[in-house]
Amino acid sequence: MEDFKFVLPYTVRVADVNYGGHVANSAVLNFFQDARIAFLKYLGNYSEIDLGNGCGIILPEAHVNYLAEMFLGDELEIGVRISKVSRSSFVMEYRIERGDEATAEGWTSLVCFDYQARKPRRLPAEFREAVEGLE
């Protein structure tokens, strides 16, 4: 996790496991969301519905690469970082590890969104500065 400045510990729960006895593919997206929420709070007490100036985020695209099975009770680490920032969007990258083994990687495209006006907006300057401060 050396390339990730933020890492969230996570223990696999019963609700995360499918009929095959391992973590469900849909649960990995939930892991990403849990880590994203914690990362935004760490970054400056932001949330998915509040990046400042009436702006939240929407997620139009997600990619997951499953690398190894995960099981009930596994102690995981979920790394999060922002890899690309544009005028009104950014990309978050994720890496899930169990010990030294990578179990999943992925990314989400996130767009700044005004929930009252129901349209995209520019990223708030304060949020952009917080992101740039991590580099």
C-alpha positions as CSV (number, residue, x, y, z in Angstrom):
1,M,0.0,0.0,0.0
2,E,3.0,2.3,-0.3
3,D,1.4,4.3,-3.2
4,F,-1.7,5.0,-1.1
5,K,-1.7,7.7,1.5
6,F,-5.1,6.6,2.8
7,V,-5.9,3.0,3.8
8,L,-9.1,1.8,5.4
9,P,-9.0,-1.5,7.4
10,Y,-12.0,-3.8,6.7
11,T,-13.0,-7.2,8.1
12,V,-15.2,-9.3,5.7
13,R,-18.7,-9.8,7.1
14,V,-21.3,-12.5,6.5
15,A,-23.3,-10.0,4.4
16,D,-20.3,-9.7,2.0
17,V,-20.1,-13.4,1.2
18,N,-22.1,-15.1,-1.5
19,Y,-23.4,-18.7,-2.0
20,G,-19.9,-19.7,-3.4
21,G,-18.4,-19.0,0.1
22,H,-16.3,-16.0,-1.0
23,V,-16.9,-12.3,-1.2
24,A,-19.6,-11.4,-3.8
25,N,-18.5,-9.3,-6.8
26,S,-21.1,-6.7,-5.8
27,A,-19.6,-6.4,-2.3
28,V,-16.3,-5.2,-3.7
29,L,-18.1,-2.1,-5.0
30,N,-19.5,-1.6,-1.5
31,F,-15.9,-1.9,-0.2
32,F,-14.9,0.8,-2.6
33,Q,-17.8,3.0,-1.5
34,D,-17.0,2.5,2.2
35,A,-13.4,3.5,1.5
36,R,-14.4,6.4,-0.6
37,I,-16.7,7.8,2.1
38,A,-13.9,7.4,4.7
39,F,-11.3,9.0,2.4
40,L,-13.6,12.0,1.7
41,K,-14.0,12.5,5.4
42,Y,-10.2,12.2,5.9
43,L,-9.6,14.7,3.1
44,G,-11.6,17.5,4.8
45,N,-14.8,16.2,6.3
46,Y,-16.4,16.0,2.8
47,S,-19.1,13.5,1.9
48,E,-20.6,12.1,-1.3
49,I,-23.4,14.6,-1.1
50,D,-21.3,17.5,0.1
51,L,-18.0,18.6,-1.5
52,G,-18.8,22.2,-0.7
53,N,-20.8,24.9,-2.5
54,G,-23.9,22.7,-2.9
55,C,-21.9,20.1,-4.8
56,G,-22.0,16.3,-4.3
57,I,-20.8,13.5,-6.6
58,I,-22.3,11.0,-8.9
59,L,-20.6,7.8,-10.1
60,P,-21.1,7.2,-13.8
61,E,-18.5,4.5,-14.3
62,A,-16.8,1.8,-12.2
63,H,-14.2,-0.8,-13.0
64,V,-13.1,-3.7,-10.9
65,N,-10.4,-6.3,-11.5
66,Y,-10.8,-9.3,-9.2
67,L,-7.4,-10.8,-8.4
68,A,-8.0,-13.3,-5.6
69,E,-10.9,-14.7,-3.5
70,M,-11.7,-13.1,-0.2
71,F,-13.4,-15.0,2.6
72,L,-15.4,-14.4,5.8
73,G,-13.3,-12.9,8.5
74,D,-10.4,-11.8,6.2
75,E,-8.7,-8.7,7.4
76,L,-8.3,-6.4,4.4
77,E,-6.8,-3.1,3.7
78,I,-8.5,-0.8,1.1
79,G,-6.2,1.9,-0.3
80,V,-7.8,4.9,-2.0
81,R,-6.2,7.7,-4.0
82,I,-7.2,10.3,-6.5
83,S,-5.4,9.8,-9.8
84,K,-6.9,12.4,-12.2
85,V,-8.7,15.7,-11.6
86,S,-10.4,17.7,-14.3
87,R,-12.8,20.7,-14.3
88,S,-15.8,18.9,-13.0
89,S,-14.7,15.3,-12.3
90,F,-12.0,13.1,-10.8
91,V,-11.0,9.5,-10.7
92,M,-10.5,7.5,-7.6
93,E,-8.4,4.4,-7.6
94,Y,-8.7,1.5,-5.1
95,R,-6.6,-1.5,-4.1
96,I,-7.7,-4.2,-1.7
97,E,-5.0,-6.3,0.0
98,R,-5.0,-9.2,2.4
99,G,-1.5,-9.1,3.9
100,D,0.8,-8.7,1.0
101,E,-1.6,-10.2,-1.5
102,A,-3.7,-8.0,-3.8
103,T,-7.3,-9.3,-4.0
104,A,-8.9,-6.6,-6.1
105,E,-8.2,-3.3,-7.8
106,G,-10.3,-0.8,-9.6
107,W,-11.4,2.8,-10.2
108,T,-14.4,5.0,-10.3
109,S,-15.1,8.1,-12.3
110,L,-16.8,10.7,-10.1
111,V,-18.6,13.8,-11.4
112,C,-19.3,16.9,-9.3
113,F,-23.1,17.2,-9.2
114,D,-25.5,19.9,-8.0
115,Y,-28.4,17.8,-6.5
116,Q,-30.8,20.8,-6.3
117,A,-30.2,21.9,-9.9
118,R,-29.8,18.3,-11.1
119,K,-26.8,19.1,-13.2
120,P,-23.0,18.7,-13.2
121,R,-20.9,21.6,-11.8
122,R,-17.2,22.5,-11.4
123,L,-15.3,21.0,-8.5
124,P,-15.3,23.5,-5.6
125,A,-12.0,25.2,-5.3
126,E,-11.6,24.2,-1.6
127,F,-12.0,20.5,-2.5
128,R,-9.6,20.8,-5.4
129,E,-7.0,22.4,-3.1
130,A,-7.4,19.6,-0.6
131,V,-6.9,17.0,-3.3
132,E,-3.8,18.8,-4.7
133,G,-2.4,19.0,-1.1
134,L,-2.1,15.2,-1.0
135,E,0.3,15.1,-3.9
